[in-house]
Amino acid sequence: MESPEKDLLGVEEVAQYLGVRPVTIYRWCREGRLPCVKLGKVWRIRRSSLEEFIRGREQARTLTGFLNSFIRTPDRLVAVVGSQELMHRVDAAFFQVGEARGAFLAKFYVGEDINADQLRAAYTRFGLDVRRLEHEGRMIFVRELDPLHGRASTLKRVIDEKSELGMPIWGSFDWTEDVDLDTALRQQEDLSRSTVNRELVLKTAVLSEVVESWPARDRLRMEEAFDGVIWATDEHVHLTRIVPLPHE
């Protein structure tokens, strides 16, 4: 680490510098959290990638900071959260990151258990300046009339209406308790078609009690349908990036 001219660093070298085990570095590389280069059978980390990784960890002192270092553009995320209150907190942090990146923000909600005014109040409580964002025309709340079958068309309508703004679009959806996994995954496939060649970041949230009732193979299917997973409880947040298996 004392040779500025050395651009490619070894796993052992990086692990010693960060104070972690080499296996942790390999895991971060596999998850895409720390970009790596494979030369033959040896993994190397660019100095610039390591410096960016360290800056991200320094910023990640809040939930917003964690998500800022995790979310890409475009991106497809699922948030598994422990409560409705935590779902709102993750939403607010997600939108704060989008605001900082100059995005147009859209909250899609079903409207049965909670309405737009309640969402506004919850997000404001968690630090999102909803009133200003709506006044500036940078945020909308969209009530879904047919969440089971019309979610993709609702998203497309918002994209078409706001495309003239020239902003990335960040959208947040929820899976309700009565949606079975097959239906939810079909929804995600429909939404994923909208992410092709667009500056679009989509996050779908589901309560952990729903996910925990699924068999392990179904939880794996859920994870594989997204680019990244946000696991959030009142005490911890765990971020996982789904990446293709590297070719040997």
Secondary structure, 3 states (H helix, E strand, C coil): CCCCCCCEEEHHHHHHHHCCCHHHHHHHHHHCCCCCEEECCEEEEEHHHHHHHHHHHHHCCCHHHHHHHHCCCCEEEEEEECCHHHHHHHHHHHHHHHHHCCCEEEEEECCCCCCHHHHHHHHHHCCCCHHHHHHCCCEEEEECCCCCCCHHHHHHHHHHHHHHHCCCEEEEEECCCCCCHHHHHHHHHHHHHHHCCCCEEEEEEEEHHHHHCCCHHHHHHHHHCCCEEEEECCCCEEEEECCCCCCC
